[in-house]
Amino acid sequence: MENHLSQSSRFALALFLGLLAGFVFGWNLTFAVLLVAVLALDVPLRRFLPSWGLGVLL
């Protein structure tokens, strides 16, 4: 049984990550909006976050 985030939890996570991304990347609004949109469209977090995280670290 998979653990799914509720709609409000997913939105809060997307908002937090969008703000964090905006801070890290100099408030690039396009990137922050894209991140929020991707999470809001319910892209599987296990598939998206590891590749995105590795891309940021490299």
VOGU-3710 file (C-alpha; in Angstrom, 3 decimals, decimal comma):
1> menhlsqssr> 0,000/0,000/0,000  1,516/3,276/-1,116  1,482/6,397/0,985  -0,157/9,267/-0,933  -0,027/12,888/0,114  -3,314/14,717/0,436  -4,056/17,609/-1,926  -3,283/20,244/0,729  -0,074/18,501/1,804  1,063/18,245/-1,810
11> falalflgll> 0,328/21,946/-2,354  2,220/22,900/0,821  5,195/20,777/-0,252  5,111/22,296/-3,743  4,951/25,809/-2,313  7,848/25,137/0,064  10,002/23,587/-2,670  9,094/26,420/-5,038  10,173/29,030/-2,490  13,338/27,073/-1,710
21> agfvfgwnlt> 14,139/26,768/-5,411  13,462/30,480/-5,856  15,867/31,310/-3,038  18,597/28,970/-4,306  18,293/30,046/-7,934  17,946/33,786/-7,296  14,144/33,909/-7,292  13,819/32,585/-10,828  10,026/32,765/-10,935  9,734/30,556/-14,003
31> favllvavla> 11,573/27,696/-12,292  9,533/28,046/-9,101  6,238/28,085/-11,022  7,340/25,068/-13,072  8,204/23,133/-9,908  4,845/23,945/-8,317  3,010/22,973/-11,523  4,841/19,647/-11,778  3,995/18,730/-8,186  0,418/19,965/-8,522
41> ldvplrrflp> -0,052/17,752/-11,589  0,776/14,786/-9,363  3,949/13,600/-11,035  5,207/10,650/-8,961  7,533/12,117/-6,335  9,759/9,041/-6,223  10,542/9,428/-9,928  10,890/13,244/-10,051  12,702/14,249/-6,863  15,740/11,907/-6,988
51> swglgvll> 16,680/12,978/-10,531  16,010/16,652/-9,774  17,972/16,459/-6,519  20,945/14,803/-8,193  20,854/17,413/-10,960  20,973/20,214/-8,391  23,819/18,588/-6,447  25,897/18,091/-9,597
//
